[in-house]
Amino acid sequence: MIDIDALFLNNPSNKEQLLHWQRCALEKFEAKMKDNEHPFPCIPATQGFGLNQLRYGFLGDPRSESSIMELGQLLTTYTNHSKEFGNYTSLIVFFDTPSDLKQVYTVEQFEQIFWEHLSGLAELDQVEWPNHIPVDPHNPLWEFCYHGEQYFMYCATPSHKNRKSRHFNVYMLAITPRWVLTEFGKSEDYAKKIRKQVRKRLENYDSIDIHPDLNTYGKADNYEWKQYFLHDDDTAISKCPFHRMVEEEKKHSK
């Protein structure tokens, strides 16, 4: 099991303990969060960063099977301690992404890796899926769960170019507990104001229009899985790859 000390604080003294690629990834992430000229669109993320409530993990090649097991260990540890970190916490996971992936892999190939990670996590999960969350991703109330916790999953890749809000120099995940988002939006008027500001920032940040799948959790026309991994254009896959796990559960229940 990954020790809690493996979840690095945003702290210069910790950087000295990191490998070169890890330090570079963390510094690029910090630069993105601190950029006042082109502010990062996700306001909760920038606030979590500013309050030093984000936690960071560093894993190996995202194509490797071991990276899924390590991600499961990391996310289990984070889940057990997340409420100690503050109301704006998220887990930021950087993967050691070889140059051939950065140069050759398409957005769609990274998308396949992303869904393999989520399906792999589901297989590793030792805690039953929460009863109040549907197992079918095509239900508006569905969202990814792990270790009994509901999570919003965000993925950024080196291959995203137009959608700069989804670009990072290594394959990266940002994993946010639902309770964080609920706390952030508990005032409806405040939540509407923030969503409006986020969309305005997105318009200025990306060189492409806001993706049509961006929506609000709980709305009848919203599907969370579509927002986890956005294409670099307005396209989207029609069926959630995670649905395969649902089909397997149906088979076993017969």
FIKOLZA-1660 file (N, C-alpha, C; in steps of 0.1 Angstrom, whole numbers, plus 5000, padded with zeros to 4 digits):
% residues 254
   i   px   py   pz ch aa at
   1 5008 4988 5000  A  M  N
   1 5000 5000 5000  A  M CA
   1 5009 5012 5000  A  M  C
   2 5005 5022 4992  A  I  N
   2 5012 5035 4991  A  I CA
   2 5010 5043 5004  A  I  C
   3 5021 5047 5010  A  D  N
   3 5021 5055 5022  A  D CA
   3 5015 5069 5020  A  D  C
   4 5009 5075 5030  A  I  N
   4 5003 5088 5029  A  I CA
   4 5014 5098 5025  A  I  C
   5 5027 5095 5028  A  D  N
   5 5037 5105 5025  A  D CA
   5 5040 5105 5010  A  D  C
   6 5035 5095 5003  A  A  N
   6 5036 5095 4988  A  A CA
   6 5027 5105 4981  A  A  C
   7 5018 5111 4989  A  L  N
   7 5009 5121 4983  A  L CA
   7 5016 5134 4986  A  L  C
   8 5023 5140 4976  A  F  N
   8 5031 5151 4979  A  F CA
   8 5023 5164 4980  A  F  C
   9 5028 5172 4989  A  L  N
   9 5023 5186 4991  A  L CA
   9 5029 5195 4980  A  L  C
  10 5022 5205 4977  A  N  N
  10 5028 5216 4968  A  N CA
  10 5038 5223 4976  A  N  C
  11 5050 5218 4976  A  N  N
  11 5060 5223 4986  A  N CA
  11 5074 5222 4980  A  N  C
  12 5081 5233 4979  A  P  N
  12 5095 5232 4972  A  P CA
  12 5104 5222 4978  A  P  C
  13 5103 5219 4991  A  S  N
  13 5112 5210 4998  A  S CA
  13 5110 5196 4993  A  S  C
  14 5097 5193 4989  A  N  N
  14 5094 5180 4984  A  N CA
  14 5099 5177 4970  A  N  C
  15 5100 5188 4962  A  K  N
  15 5105 5187 4948  A  K CA
  15 5119 5181 4948  A  K  C
  16 5127 5183 4957  A  E  N
  16 5141 5178 4957  A  E CA
  16 5141 5163 4958  A  E  C
  17 5131 5157 4963  A  Q  N
  17 5130 5143 4964  A  Q CA
  17 5125 5136 4951  A  Q  C
  18 5121 5144 4941  A  L  N
  18 5115 5138 4929  A  L CA
  18 5125 5136 4918  A  L  C
  19 5122 5126 4910  A  L  N
  19 5129 5124 4898  A  L CA
  19 5128 5136 4888  A  L  C
  20 5136 5137 4878  A  H  N
  20 5136 5148 4869  A  H CA
  20 5122 5150 4862  A  H  C
  21 5117 5139 4857  A  W  N
  21 5104 5140 4850  A  W CA
  21 5093 5144 4859  A  W  C
  22 5093 5139 4872  A  Q  N
  22 5083 5142 4882  A  Q CA
  22 5084 5157 4885  A  Q  C
  23 5096 5162 4887  A  R  N
  23 5097 5176 4891  A  R CA
  23 5093 5185 4879  A  R  C
  24 5096 5181 4867  A  C  N
  24 5091 5189 4855  A  C CA
  24 5076 5189 4854  A  C  C
  25 5070 5177 4857  A  A  N
  25 5055 5177 4856  A  A CA
  25 5049 5186 4866  A  A  C
  26 5054 5185 4879  A  L  N
  26 5049 5193 4890  A  L CA
  26 5050 5208 4887  A  L  C
  27 5062 5212 4882  A  E  N
  27 5065 5226 4879  A  E CA
  27 5056 5231 4868  A  E  C
  28 5054 5223 4857  A  K  N
  28 5045 5227 4847  A  K CA
  28 5030 5228 4851  A  K  C
  29 5026 5219 4860  A  F  N
  29 5013 5220 4866  A  F CA
  29 5011 5233 4874  A  F  C
  30 5022 5236 4882  A  E  N
  30 5021 5248 4890  A  E CA
  30 5020 5260 4882  A  E  C
  31 5028 5260 4871  A  A  N
  31 5028 5272 4862  A  A CA
  31 5014 5274 4856  A  A  C
  32 5007 5263 4853  A  K  N
  32 4994 5263 4847  A  K CA
  32 4984 5269 4857  A  K  C
  33 4985 5265 4870  A  M  N
  33 4976 5269 4880  A  M CA
  33 4979 5284 4884  A  M  C
  34 4991 5289 4882  A  K  N
  34 4995 5302 4886  A  K CA
  34 4994 5312 4875  A  K  C
  35 4991 5308 4863  A  D  N
  35 4990 5317 4852  A  D CA
  35 4979 5327 4853  A  D  C
  36 4982 5339 4856  A  N  N
  36 4972 5350 4857  A  N CA
  36 4968 5356 4844  A  N  C
  37 4977 5355 4834  A  E  N
  37 4974 5361 4821  A  E CA
  37 4964 5352 4814  A  E  C
  38 4965 5339 4815  A  H  N
  38 4956 5329 4809  A  H CA
  38 4952 5320 4820  A  H  C
  39 4942 5324 4828  A  P  N
  39 4938 5316 4840  A  P CA
  39 4932 5303 4836  A  P  C
  40 4936 5292 4843  A  F  N
  40 4930 5279 4840  A  F CA
  40 4915 5280 4843  A  F  C
  41 4907 5274 4834  A  P  N
  41 4893 5275 4835  A  P CA
  41 4886 5269 4847  A  P  C
  42 4891 5258 4853  A  C  N
  42 4885 5252 4864  A  C CA
  42 4888 5260 4877  A  C  C
  43 4879 5268 4881  A  I  N
  43 4881 5276 4893  A  I CA
  43 4883 5268 4906  A  I  C
  44 4875 5258 4908  A  P  N
  44 4877 5249 4920  A  P CA
  44 4892 5244 4921  A  P  C
  45 4897 5240 4909  A  A  N
  45 4911 5235 4909  A  A CA
  45 4921 5245 4913  A  A  C
  46 4919 5257 4907  A  T  N
  46 4929 5268 4911  A  T CA
  46 4928 5272 4925  A  T  C
  47 4916 5271 4931  A  Q  N
  47 4914 5274 4945  A  Q CA
  47 4920 5263 4954  A  Q  C
  48 4918 5251 4950  A  G  N
  48 4924 5240 4957  A  G CA
  48 4939 5241 4957  A  G  C
  49 4945 5245 4945  A  F  N
  49 4959 5247 4944  A  F CA
  49 4964 5258 4953  A  F  C
  50 4957 5269 4953  A  G  N
  50 4961 5281 4961  A  G CA
  50 4960 5278 4976  A  G  C
  51 4951 5269 4980  A  L  N
  51 4949 5266 4994  A  L CA
  51 4958 5254 4998  A  L  C
  52 4966 5249 4989  A  N  N
  52 4975 5238 4991  A  N CA
  52 4968 5225 4996  A  N  C
  53 4956 5223 4990  A  Q  N
  53 4948 5211 4993  A  Q CA
  53 4949 5200 4983  A  Q  C
  54 4955 5203 4972  A  L  N
  54 4957 5192 4962  A  L CA
  54 4968 5182 4966  A  L  C
  55 4966 5170 4962  A  R  N
  55 4976 5160 4965  A  R CA
  55 4981 5154 4952  A  R  C
  56 4994 5149 4951  A  Y  N
  56 5000 5145 4939  A  Y CA
  56 5006 5131 4940  A  Y  C
  57 5004 5124 4929  A  G  N
  57 5010 5110 4928  A  G CA
  57 5017 5109 4915  A  G  C
  58 5027 5101 4914  A  F  N
  58 5035 5099 4902  A  F CA
  58 5036 5084 4900  A  F  C
  59 5032 5080 4888  A  L  N
  59 5031 5066 4884  A  L CA
  59 5039 5063 4871  A  L  C
  60 5040 5051 4867  A  G  N
  60 5048 5047 4856  A  G CA
  60 5041 5048 4842  A  G  C
  61 5047 5041 4832  A  D  N
  61 5041 5042 4819  A  D CA
  61 5026 5039 4819  A  D  C
  62 5018 5047 4814  A  P  N
  62 5003 5045 4815  A  P CA
  62 4998 5033 4808  A  P  C
  63 5007 5027 4798  A  R  N
  63 5003 5015 4791  A  R CA
  63 5005 5003 4799  A  R  C
  64 5012 5004 4810  A  S  N
  64 5016 4991 4817  A  S CA
  64 5005 4987 4826  A  S  C
  65 5003 4974 4828  A  E  N
  65 4993 4969 4837  A  E CA
  65 4996 4973 4851  A  E  C
  66 5009 4974 4855  A  S  N
  66 5013 4977 4868  A  S CA
  66 5008 4991 4872  A  S  C
  67 5007 5000 4862  A  S  N
  67 5003 5014 4865  A  S CA
  67 4988 5014 4870  A  S  C
  68 4980 5005 4866  A  I  N
  68 4966 5004 4870  A  I CA
  68 4966 5000 4885  A  I  C
  69 4974 4990 4888  A  M  N
  69 4975 4985 4902  A  M CA
  69 4980 4996 4911  A  M  C
  70 4990 5003 4907  A  E  N
  70 4996 5014 4915  A  E CA
  70 4985 5026 4916  A  E  C
  71 4978 5028 4906  A  L  N
  71 4967 5038 4906  A  L CA
  71 4957 5034 4916  A  L  C
  72 4953 5022 4917  A  G  N
  72 4944 5017 4926  A  G CA
  72 4948 5019 4941  A  G  C
  73 4961 5016 4943  A  Q  N
  73 4967 5017 4956  A  Q CA
  73 4967 5032 4960  A  Q  C
  74 4971 5041 4951  A  L  N
  74 4971 5055 4953  A  L CA
  74 4958 5061 4956  A  L  C
  75 4948 5056 4948  A  L  N
  75 4934 5062 4950  A  L CA
  75 4928 5057 4963  A  L  C
  76 4931 5044 4967  A  T  N
  76 4926 5039 4980  A  T CA
  76 4931 5047 4991  A  T  C
  77 4944 5050 4991  A  T  N
  77 4951 5058 5001  A  T CA
  77 4945 5072 5002  A  T  C
  78 4943 5078 4990  A  Y  N
  78 4937 5091 4989  A  Y CA
  78 4923 5091 4995  A  Y  C
  79 4915 5081 4991  A  T  N
  79 4901 5081 4996  A  T CA
  79 4901 5080 5011  A  T  C
  80 4910 5072 5017  A  N  N
  80 4910 5070 5031  A  N CA
  80 4913 5083 5039  A  N  C
  81 4920 5092 5032  A  H  N
  81 4925 5104 5039  A  H CA
  81 4920 5117 5033  A  H  C
  82 4912 5117 5022  A  S  N
  82 4909 5129 5015  A  S CA
  82 4902 5140 5023  A  S  C
  83 4894 5136 5033  A  K  N
  83 4887 5146 5041  A  K CA
  83 4896 5153 5051  A  K  C
  84 4909 5149 5052  A  E  N
  84 4918 5155 5060  A  E CA
  84 4925 5167 5053  A  E  C
  85 4923 5168 5040  A  F  N
  85 4931 5177 5031  A  F CA
  85 4924 5190 5029  A  F  C
  86 4911 5191 5031  A  G  N
  86 4903 5203 5029  A  G CA
  86 4892 5202 5019  A  G  C
  87 4883 5212 5019  A  N  N
  87 4871 5211 5011  A  N CA
  87 4873 5213 4996  A  N  C
  88 4886 5216 4991  A  Y  N
  88 4888 5218 4977  A  Y CA
  88 4899 5208 4972  A  Y  C
  89 4900 5197 4978  A  T  N
  89 4910 5188 4975  A  T CA
  89 4907 5180 4962  A  T  C
  90 4918 5176 4955  A  S  N
  90 4917 5167 4944  A  S CA
  90 4930 5159 4944  A  S  C
  91 4930 5147 4937  A  L  N
  91 4942 5139 4936  A  L CA
  91 4947 5141 4921  A  L  C
  92 4959 5146 4920  A  I  N
  92 4965 5149 4907  A  I CA
  92 4975 5138 4904  A  I  C
  93 4973 5130 4893  A  V  N
  93 4982 5119 4891  A  V CA
  93 4990 5121 4878  A  V  C
  94 5003 5121 4878  A  F  N
  94 5011 5123 4866  A  F CA
  94 5017 5109 4863  A  F  C
  95 5017 5106 4850  A  F  N
  95 5023 5093 4846  A  F CA
  95 5035 5095 4838  A  F  C
  96 5045 5087 4840  A  D  N
  96 5058 5087 4832  A  D CA
  96 5055 5084 4818  A  D  C
  97 5053 5094 4809  A  T  N
  97 5049 5092 4796  A  T CA
  97 5061 5092 4786  A  T  C
  98 5064 5080 4780  A  P  N
  98 5076 5080 4771  A  P CA
  98 5074 5089 4759  A  P  C
  99 5085 5093 4753  A  S  N
  99 5085 5102 4742  A  S CA
  99 5077 5097 4730  A  S  C
 100 5077 5083 4728  A  D  N
 100 5070 5078 4717  A  D CA
 100 5055 5080 4718  A  D  C
 101 5050 5079 4731  A  L  N
 101 5036 5082 4733  A  L CA
 101 5033 5096 4730  A  L  C
 102 5041 5105 4735  A  K  N
 102 5039 5120 4733  A  K CA
 102 5039 5123 4718  A  K  C
 103 5047 5117 4711  A  Q  N
 103 5049 5121 4697  A  Q CA
 103 5039 5113 4687  A  Q  C
 104 5035 5101 4691  A  V  N
 104 5028 5093 4681  A  V CA
 104 5014 5090 4685  A  V  C
 105 5011 5089 4698  A  Y  N
 105 4997 5086 4702  A  Y CA
 105 4987 5097 4699  A  Y  C
 106 4976 5093 4694  A  T  N
 106 4965 5102 4691  A  T CA
 106 4956 5104 4704  A  T  C
 107 4948 5114 4703  A  V  N
 107 4938 5116 4714  A  V CA
 107 4930 5104 4717  A  V  C
 108 4926 5097 4706  A  E  N
 108 4918 5085 4707  A  E CA
 108 4925 5074 4713  A  E  C
 109 4938 5073 4711  A  Q  N
 109 4946 5062 4717  A  Q CA
 109 4947 5064 4732  A  Q  C
 110 4949 5077 4736  A  F  N
 110 4950 5080 4750  A  F CA
 110 4936 5078 4756  A  F  C
 111 4926 5080 4749  A  E  N
 111 4912 5078 4754  A  E CA
 111 4910 5063 4757  A  E  C
 112 4916 5054 4749  A  Q  N
 112 4915 5040 4751  A  Q CA
 112 4922 5036 4764  A  Q  C
 113 4934 5042 4766  A  I  N
 113 4941 5040 4779  A  I CA
 113 4933 5045 4791  A  I  C
 114 4927 5056 4790  A  F  N
 114 4919 5062 4801  A  F CA
 114 4908 5052 4805  A  F  C
 115 4901 5047 4795  A  W  N
 115 4889 5038 4799  A  W CA
 115 4895 5024 4803  A  W  C
 116 4906 5020 4799  A  E  N
 116 4912 5008 4804  A  E CA
 116 4916 5010 4819  A  E  C
 117 4920 5022 4822  A  H  N
 117 4924 5025 4836  A  H CA
 117 4911 5024 4845  A  H  C
 118 4900 5030 4840  A  L  N
 118 4888 5030 4848  A  L CA
 118 4882 5016 4850  A  L  C
 119 4883 5008 4839  A  S  N
 119 4878 4995 4839  A  S CA
 119 4887 4986 4848  A  S  C
 120 4900 4989 4848  A  G  N
 120 4909 4981 4856  A  G CA
 120 4907 4985 4871  A  G  C
 121 4905 4997 4874  A  L  N
 121 4902 5001 4888  A  L CA
 121 4890 4994 4893  A  L  C
 122 4880 4993 4884  A  A  N
 122 4867 4987 4889  A  A CA
 122 4869 4972 4892  A  A  C
 123 4878 4966 4885  A  E  N
 123 4881 4952 4887  A  E CA
 123 4889 4950 4900  A  E  C
 124 4897 4960 4904  A  L  N
 124 4905 4960 4916  A  L CA
 124 4897 4963 4928  A  L  C
 125 4887 4971 4926  A  D  N
 125 4879 4977 4938  A  D CA
 125 4874 4966 4947  A  D  C
 126 4878 4967 4960  A  Q  N
 126 4874 4958 4970  A  Q CA
 126 4861 4962 4977  A  Q  C
 127 4856 4974 4974  A  V  N
 127 4844 4979 4981  A  V CA
 127 4832 4979 4971  A  V  C
 128 4820 4974 4975  A  E  N
 128 4809 4974 4966  A  E CA
 128 4805 4988 4961  A  E  C
 129 4800 4988 4949  A  W  N
 129 4795 5000 4943  A  W CA
 129 4784 5006 4951  A  W  C
 130 4784 5019 4954  A  P  N
 130 4774 5025 4963  A  P CA
 130 4759 5022 4957  A  P  C
 131 4750 5019 4966  A  N  N
 131 4737 5015 4962  A  N CA
 131 4729 5026 4955  A  N  C
 132 4732 5039 4959  A  H  N
 132 4724 5050 4953  A  H CA
 132 4730 5054 4940  A  H  C
 133 4741 5048 4935  A  I  N
 133 4746 5052 4922  A  I CA
 133 4744 5041 4912  A  I  C
 134 4737 5044 4901  A  P  N
 134 4734 5034 4890  A  P CA
 134 4747 5028 4885  A  P  C
 135 4746 5016 4881  A  V  N
 135 4758 5009 4875  A  V CA
 135 4759 5012 4860  A  V  C
 136 4748 5017 4854  A  D  N
 136 4748 5020 4840  A  D CA
 136 4752 5034 4837  A  D  C
 137 4763 5036 4830  A  P  N
 137 4768 5049 4827  A  P CA
 137 4759 5058 4819  A  P  C
 138 4749 5052 4813  A  H  N
 138 4740 5060 4805  A  H CA
 138 4727 5064 4813  A  H  C
 139 4729 5063 4826  A  N  N
 139 4719 5069 4835  A  N CA
 139 4725 5083 4840  A  N  C
 140 4717 5094 4839  A  P  N
 140 4722 5107 4843  A  P CA
 140 4728 5108 4857  A  P  C
 141 4724 5099 4866  A  L  N
 141 4730 5099 4880  A  L CA
 141 4742 5091 4882  A  L  C
 142 4747 5084 4871  A  W  N
 142 4759 5076 4872  A  W CA
 142 4771 5085 4873  A  W  C
 143 4781 5080 4881  A  E  N
 143 4794 5086 4880  A  E CA
 143 4804 5075 4885  A  E  C
 144 4816 5076 4882  A  F  N
 144 4826 5066 4886  A  F CA
 144 4828 5066 4901  A  F  C
 145 4828 5054 4906  A  C  N
 145 4830 5052 4921  A  C CA
 145 4842 5042 4923  A  C  C
 146 4849 5045 4934  A  Y  N
 146 4860 5036 4938  A  Y CA
 146 4861 5037 4953  A  Y  C
 147 4863 5025 4959  A  H  N
 147 4865 5024 4973  A  H CA
 147 4853 5031 4981  A  H  C
 148 4841 5030 4975  A  G  N
 148 4829 5035 4981  A  G CA
 148 4827 5050 4979  A  G  C
 149 4836 5057 4972  A  E  N
 149 4836 5071 4970  A  E CA
 149 4832 5075 4956  A  E  C
 150 4824 5085 4954  A  Q  N
 150 4820 5090 4941  A  Q CA
 150 4831 5100 4936  A  Q  C
 151 4835 5099 4923  A  Y  N
 151 4846 5107 4918  A  Y CA
 151 4842 5113 4905  A  Y  C
 152 4847 5126 4902  A  F  N
 152 4847 5131 4889  A  F CA
 152 4861 5129 4884  A  F  C
 153 4862 5123 4872  A  M  N
 153 4875 5120 4866  A  M CA
 153 4878 5130 4854  A  M  C
 154 4890 5135 4854  A  Y  N
 154 4894 5144 4844  A  Y CA
 154 4907 5139 4838  A  Y  C
 155 4908 5139 4825  A  C  N
 155 4921 5134 4818  A  C CA
 155 4926 5145 4809  A  C  C
 156 4939 5147 4810  A  A  N
 156 4946 5156 4801  A  A CA
 156 4958 5148 4794  A  A  C
 157 4961 5151 4781  A  T  N
 157 4971 5143 4774  A  T CA
 157 4980 5153 4766  A  T  C
 158 4992 5148 4762  A  P  N
 158 5001 5156 4753  A  P CA
 158 4995 5158 4739  A  P  C
 159 4985 5150 4735  A  S  N
 159 4980 5150 4722  A  S CA
 159 4969 5161 4720  A  S  C
 160 4963 5166 4731  A  H  N
 160 4953 5176 4729  A  H CA
 160 4960 5189 4725  A  H  C
 161 4956 5196 4715  A  K  N
 161 4962 5208 4710  A  K CA
 161 4951 5219 4710  A  K  C
 162 4940 5217 4704  A  N  N
 162 4930 5228 4703  A  N CA
 162 4923 5230 4717  A  N  C
 163 4921 5219 4724  A  R  N
 163 4914 5221 4737  A  R CA
 163 4926 5221 4748  A  R  C
 164 4931 5233 4749  A  K  N
 164 4943 5235 4758  A  K CA
 164 4940 5231 4773  A  K  C
 165 4927 5233 4776  A  S  N
 165 4923 5229 4790  A  S CA
 165 4924 5214 4792  A  S  C
 166 4926 5206 4782  A  R  N
 166 4928 5192 4783  A  R CA
 166 4942 5188 4778  A  R  C
 167 4951 5197 4778  A  H  N
 167 4964 5194 4774  A  H CA
 167 4974 5194 4786  A  H  C
 168 4983 5184 4786  A  F  N
 168 4994 5185 4796  A  F CA
 168 5005 5177 4789  A  F  C
 169 5017 5180 4794  A  N  N
 169 5029 5174 4787  A  N CA
 169 5031 5159 4790  A  N  C
 170 5024 5154 4801  A  V  N
 170 5024 5140 4803  A  V CA
 170 5009 5136 4804  A  V  C
 171 5006 5123 4803  A  Y  N
 171 4993 5118 4806  A  Y CA
 171 4990 5120 4820  A  Y  C
 172 4978 5127 4823  A  M  N
 172 4975 5131 4837  A  M CA
 172 4961 5129 4840  A  M  C
 173 4958 5126 4852  A  L  N
 173 4944 5125 4858  A  L CA
 173 4943 5135 4869  A  L  C
 174 4931 5141 4870  A  A  N
 174 4927 5149 4881  A  A CA
 174 4914 5142 4887  A  A  C
 175 4914 5137 4899  A  I  N
 175 4904 5130 4905  A  I CA
 175 4898 5137 4917  A  I  C
 176 4885 5141 4915  A  T  N
 176 4879 5150 4925  A  T CA
 176 4867 5143 4932  A  T  C
 177 4867 5142 4945  A  P  N
 177 4855 5136 4952  A  P CA
 177 4842 5144 4949  A  P  C
 178 4831 5137 4948  A  R  N
 178 4818 5143 4946  A  R CA
 178 4815 5153 4958  A  R  C
 179 4819 5149 4970  A  W  N
 179 4816 5158 4981  A  W CA
 179 4823 5171 4980  A  W  C
 180 4834 5172 4974  A  V  N
 180 4841 5185 4971  A  V CA
 180 4833 5193 4962  A  V  C
 181 4828 5188 4951  A  L  N
 181 4820 5195 4942  A  L CA
 181 4806 5199 4948  A  L  C
 182 4801 5190 4956  A  T  N
 182 4788 5194 4963  A  T CA
 182 4790 5205 4973  A  T  C
 183 4801 5205 4980  A  E  N
 183 4804 5216 4989  A  E CA
 183 4806 5229 4981  A  E  C
 184 4813 5228 4970  A  F  N
 184 4816 5240 4962  A  F CA
 184 4803 5246 4957  A  F  C
 185 4793 5238 4953  A  G  N
 185 4781 5243 4947  A  G CA
 185 4769 5243 4956  A  G  C
 186 4771 5243 4970  A  K  N
 186 4760 5242 4979  A  K CA
 186 4751 5254 4978  A  K  C
 187 4757 5266 4974  A  S  N
 187 4749 5278 4972  A  S CA
 187 4746 5278 4957  A  S  C
 188 4733 5277 4954  A  E  N
 188 4729 5276 4939  A  E CA
 188 4733 5289 4932  A  E  C
 189 4731 5300 4938  A  D  N
 189 4735 5313 4931  A  D CA
 189 4750 5314 4929  A  D  C
 190 4757 5310 4939  A  Y  N
 190 4772 5310 4938  A  Y CA
 190 4777 5300 4927  A  Y  C
 191 4770 5288 4927  A  A  N
 191 4774 5278 4917  A  A CA
 191 4772 5283 4903  A  A  C
 192 4760 5289 4901  A  K  N
 192 4757 5295 4887  A  K CA
 192 4767 5305 4883  A  K  C
 193 4771 5314 4892  A  K  N
 193 4781 5324 4890  A  K CA
 193 4794 5318 4886  A  K  C
 194 4798 5308 4893  A  I  N
 194 4811 5301 4890  A  I CA
 194 4811 5294 4877  A  I  C
 195 4800 5287 4874  A  R  N
 195 4799 5280 4861  A  R CA
 195 4799 5290 4850  A  R  C
 196 4793 5301 4851  A  K  N
 196 4794 5311 4841  A  K CA
 196 4808 5316 4839  A  K  C
 197 4815 5318 4850  A  Q  N
 197 4829 5323 4849  A  Q CA
 197 4838 5312 4843  A  Q  C
 198 4836 5299 4846  A  V  N
 198 4843 5288 4841  A  V CA
 198 4841 5287 4825  A  V  C
 199 4829 5289 4821  A  R  N
 199 4827 5288 4806  A  R CA
 199 4833 5300 4799  A  R  C
 200 4833 5312 4806  A  K  N
 200 4840 5323 4800  A  K CA
 200 4855 5321 4799  A  K  C
 201 4860 5315 4809  A  R  N
 201 4875 5312 4809  A  R CA
 201 4878 5302 4798  A  R  C
 202 4869 5292 4797  A  L  N
 202 4871 5281 4786  A  L CA
 202 4871 5288 4772  A  L  C
 203 4863 5297 4770  A  E  N
 203 4862 5304 4757  A  E CA
 203 4875 5311 4754  A  E  C
 204 4881 5317 4764  A  N  N
 204 4894 5324 4762  A  N CA
 204 4906 5314 4762  A  N  C
 205 4905 5303 4769  A  Y  N
 205 4916 5294 4771  A  Y CA
 205 4918 5285 4759  A  Y  C
 206 4907 5279 4754  A  D  N
 206 4908 5270 4743  A  D CA
 206 4907 5277 4729  A  D  C
 207 4913 5271 4719  A  S  N
 207 4912 5276 4705  A  S CA
 207 4900 5270 4698  A  S  C
 208 4891 5264 4705  A  I  N
 208 4879 5257 4700  A  I CA
 208 4867 5260 4709  A  I  C
 209 4856 5259 4703  A  D  N
 209 4844 5261 4711  A  D CA
 209 4842 5251 4723  A  D  C
 210 4835 5255 4733  A  I  N
 210 4832 5247 4744  A  I CA
 210 4826 5234 4739  A  I  C
 211 4831 5222 4744  A  H  N
 211 4825 5209 4740  A  H CA
 211 4811 5208 4744  A  H  C
 212 4802 5204 4735  A  P  N
 212 4788 5203 4738  A  P CA
 212 4784 5193 4749  A  P  C
 213 4793 5184 4753  A  D  N
 213 4790 5175 4763  A  D CA
 213 4792 5180 4777  A  D  C
 214 4798 5192 4779  A  L  N
 214 4800 5198 4792  A  L CA
 214 4786 5201 4798  A  L  C
 215 4783 5197 4810  A  N  N
 215 4770 5198 4815  A  N CA
 215 4771 5198 4830  A  N  C
 216 4760 5197 4837  A  T  N
 216 4759 5197 4852  A  T CA
 216 4754 5184 4857  A  T  C
 217 4761 5178 4867  A  Y  N
 217 4757 5165 4873  A  Y CA
 217 4743 5166 4878  A  Y  C
 218 4735 5155 4875  A  G  N
 218 4722 5154 4880  A  G CA
 218 4711 5159 4870  A  G  C
 219 4715 5167 4860  A  K  N
 219 4705 5171 4850  A  K CA
 219 4701 5159 4841  A  K  C
 220 4689 5159 4837  A  A  N
 220 4683 5148 4829  A  A CA
 220 4691 5145 4816  A  A  C
 221 4697 5156 4810  A  D  N
 221 4703 5155 4797  A  D CA
 221 4719 5154 4799  A  D  C
 222 4723 5151 4811  A  N  N
 222 4738 5151 4814  A  N CA
 222 4742 5136 4816  A  N  C
 223 4754 5133 4810  A  Y  N
 223 4761 5121 4812  A  Y CA
 223 4775 5124 4817  A  Y  C
 224 4778 5120 4829  A  E  N
 224 4792 5124 4835  A  E CA
 224 4803 5118 4827  A  E  C
 225 4802 5105 4822  A  W  N
 225 4813 5098 4815  A  W CA
 225 4817 5106 4803  A  W  C
 226 4808 5113 4797  A  K  N
 226 4812 5121 4784  A  K CA
 226 4821 5132 4787  A  K  C
 227 4821 5137 4800  A  Q  N
 227 4830 5148 4804  A  Q CA
 227 4843 5144 4809  A  Q  C
 228 4845 5131 4812  A  Y  N
 228 4858 5127 4818  A  Y CA
 228 4869 5129 4808  A  Y  C
 229 4866 5125 4795  A  F  N
 229 4877 5125 4785  A  F CA
 229 4871 5132 4773  A  F  C
 230 4875 5145 4770  A  L  N
 230 4869 5152 4759  A  L CA
 230 4879 5151 4747  A  L  C
 231 4873 5149 4735  A  H  N
 231 4881 5149 4722  A  H CA
 231 4886 5163 4720  A  H  C
 232 4895 5164 4710  A  D  N
 232 4901 5177 4707  A  D CA
 232 4893 5184 4696  A  D  C
 233 4881 5179 4694  A  D  N
 233 4871 5185 4685  A  D CA
 233 4858 5183 4692  A  D  C
 234 4847 5185 4685  A  D  N
 234 4833 5184 4691  A  D CA
 234 4828 5170 4690  A  D  C
 235 4836 5160 4686  A  T  N
 235 4831 5146 4685  A  T CA
 235 4831 5139 4698  A  T  C
 236 4824 5128 4699  A  A  N
 236 4824 5120 4711  A  A CA
 236 4820 5106 4708  A  A  C
 237 4825 5096 4715  A  I  N
 237 4820 5082 4713  A  I CA
 237 4806 5081 4718  A  I  C
 238 4798 5072 4711  A  S  N
 238 4784 5072 4714  A  S CA
 238 4780 5063 4726  A  S  C
 239 4789 5054 4729  A  K  N
 239 4786 5044 4740  A  K CA
 239 4798 5044 4750  A  K  C
 240 4795 5045 4762  A  C  N
 240 4806 5045 4773  A  C CA
 240 4813 5032 4773  A  C  C
 241 4826 5032 4771  A  P  N
 241 4834 5019 4772  A  P CA
 241 4833 5012 4785  A  P  C
 242 4830 5019 4796  A  F  N
 242 4828 5013 4809  A  F CA
 242 4815 5004 4809  A  F  C
 243 4807 5006 4800  A  H  N
 243 4795 4998 4799  A  H CA
 243 4797 4983 4798  A  H  C
 244 4809 4979 4793  A  R  N
 244 4813 4965 4792  A  R CA
 244 4813 4959 4806  A  R  C
 245 4817 4966 4816  A  M  N
 245 4817 4960 4830  A  M CA
 245 4802 4958 4834  A  M  C
 246 4793 4967 4830  A  V  N
 246 4779 4966 4834  A  V CA
 246 4773 4953 4828  A  V  C
 247 4777 4950 4815  A  E  N
 247 4772 4938 4808  A  E CA
 247 4777 4926 4815  A  E  C
 248 4790 4926 4820  A  E  N
 248 4795 4915 4827  A  E CA
 248 4788 4912 4840  A  E  C
 249 4784 4923 4847  A  E  N
 249 4777 4922 4859  A  E CA
 249 4763 4915 4857  A  E  C
 250 4757 4919 4846  A  K  N
 250 4744 4914 4842  A  K CA
 250 4745 4899 4840  A  K  C
 251 4756 4894 4833  A  K  N
 251 4758 4880 4830  A  K CA
 251 4759 4872 4843  A  K  C
 252 4767 4878 4852  A  H  N
 252 4770 4870 4864  A  H CA
 252 4758 4870 4873  A  H  C
 253 4749 4880 4872  A  S  N
 253 4737 4880 4881  A  S CA
 253 4726 4871 4876  A  S  C
 254 4727 4866 4864  A  K  N
 254 4717 4856 4859  A  K CA
 254 4718 4842 4865  A  K  C
% end
